[in-house]
Amino acid sequence: MTSFQDMARIAERAMREVFPETPLQRNAHLSEKYGADIWLKREDLSPVRSYKLRGAFNAMRKVLEEHPEQMLFVCASAGNHAQGVAYMCQHFGVKGVIFMPVTTPQQKIQKTKVFGGEAIEIKLIGDYFDDTLAEAQRFCVQEEGHFLAPFDDADVIEGQASVAVEIAVQMGRVPDHVILPVGGGGLSSGVRGFFGPRCRYSFVEPAGGRSLAAALAAGEPVMLDRVDSFVDGAAVARIGALPFARLADVDPKDVLFAPEDRICTTMIEMLNLEGIVLEPAGALAVDALADVADDIRGKAVVCVTSGGNFDFERLPEVKERAQRYAGLKKYFILRLPQRPGALKDFLEILGPEDDISRFEYMKKSARNFGSVLIGIETMRPENFGQLFARLDAGGYTYTDITSDETLAQFVI
């Protein structure tokens, strides 16, 4: 019987007919920062800027080997899986029907069309992904197509394991530590299935989508009550059954969670210092280095940067969240006297490194005080402590709403 490792190697060799291996690059900045030998497996440099085409290729290859008459493939996705499937439909010369939610950004729709060309058809169905998925599966049964799952498929997992095959060849050995992003579990279960116990792992989930941690606690995949969709490439409400079967014995201590705002600081750091564009899910592994810093000193560490499909229209939001996490930007509601000169008095309280980024004031008649929504950026976090001390000394009443998620979403 052919082993999982051998099947992954076969898949990796077959992929070379379609696209080259992605680079494994030593990162000097991160290596110096953490005192380790840190390498990035650049899946963001694949033809579709994510690892997803690996699983799509392997699943389609094996279906067509066994059933060459199968000419229709169906999937439901609003992101990287859709682009991987579209690319492979073009390659294999088969028809693909890709279902996406109506709310999918036009940028993602257009990129999927570019990769698939005339080989694919995109159907926009449903406001929410569950509705899209149900319609895709109904259509697939009706039209006798083959449904391509994004992660809960043995051939997809096998295809994603090709990432580990390449790492071993490129490094010339198995790394000491591998840091893997986790969404549905296809990539993480595939890489772990290939390397086995020969190295240590850290599995990183977004704080707002801890499906692996929940499954380990329950002993089986469970549906999360709520998922934060910011890390859209890994915000999965329920980890796949097949991936979890390969991850069920993972030590919960090795499952880390990355706060969404902190991920933004990592994205900005990698963009500004390294010129590397990562989507939120693609930054998960690099972001988690801060959590394992004490464990990796002197070790050879591989971070899988799983995707770089980042819409730059999101950059202002990413910058905003990064500044708030770093303590360089705050929002508060200030009670300001309604009298001439009150604003001038307030402005004189600001420090030399404080800058007003937002100011909304409503003067109300027959009131002694008015409310101001104010946003302030500064150069160093400690400046806010000094500012608030001056406000207190001046008798101002204010409320810091930076960390009030509900209020911040409404007014910021």
HELIX and SHEET records of a PDB file:
HELIX    1   1 PHE A    4  MET A   15  1                                  12    
HELIX    2   2 ALA A   28  TYR A   34  1                                   7    
HELIX    3   3 GLU A   43  LEU A   45  5                                   3    
HELIX    4   4 LYS A   52  GLU A   66  1                                  15    
HELIX    5   5 ASN A   80  PHE A   92  1                                  13    
HELIX    6   6 GLN A  106  GLY A  116  1                                  11    
HELIX    7   7 GLY A  117  ALA A  119  5                                   3    
HELIX    8   8 PHE A  129  GLU A  143  1                                  15    
HELIX    9   9 ALA A  154  GLN A  160  1                                   7    
HELIX   10  10 SER A  162  MET A  171  1                                  10    
HELIX   11  11 GLY A  186  PHE A  195  1                                  10    
HELIX   12  12 GLY A  196  ARG A  198  5                                   3    
HELIX   13  13 SER A  211  ALA A  218  1                                   8    
HELIX   14  14 ALA A  241  LEU A  247  1                                   7    
HELIX   15  15 PRO A  252  ASP A  254  5                                   3    
HELIX   16  16 GLU A  260  GLU A  269  1                                  10    
HELIX   17  17 MET A  270  GLU A  274  3                                   5    
HELIX   18  18 ALA A  281  ALA A  283  5                                   3    
HELIX   19  19 LEU A  284  ASP A  287  1                                   4    
HELIX   20  20 ALA A  288  ASP A  291  5                                   4    
HELIX   21  21 ALA A  293  ILE A  296  1                                   4    
HELIX   22  22 PHE A  312  ARG A  314  5                                   3    
HELIX   23  23 LEU A  315  TYR A  325  1                                  11    
HELIX   24  24 ALA A  342  LEU A  347  1                                   6    
HELIX   25  25 GLU A  382  ALA A  393  1                                  12    
HELIX   26  26 GLU A  405  VAL A  411  1                                   7    
SHEET    1   A 6 LEU A  24  ARG A  26  0                                        
SHEET    2   A 6 ASP A  37  ARG A  42 -1                                        
SHEET    3   A 6 ALA A 300  THR A 305  1                                        
SHEET    4   A 6 HIS A 177  PRO A 181  1                                        
SHEET    5   A 6 ARG A 200  PRO A 206  1                                        
SHEET    6   A 6 VAL A 255  ALA A 258  1                                        
SHEET    1   B 4 ILE A 120  LEU A 124  0                                        
SHEET    2   B 4 LYS A  95  MET A 100  1                                        
SHEET    3   B 4 LEU A  72  ALA A  76  1                                        
SHEET    4   B 4 HIS A 146  PHE A 147  1                                        
SHEET    1   C 4 ASP A 355  TYR A 361  0                                        
SHEET    2   C 4 PHE A 369  GLU A 377 -1                                        
SHEET    3   C 4 LYS A 329  PRO A 337 -1                                        
SHEET    4   C 4 THR A 397  ASP A 400 -1                                        
END                                                                             
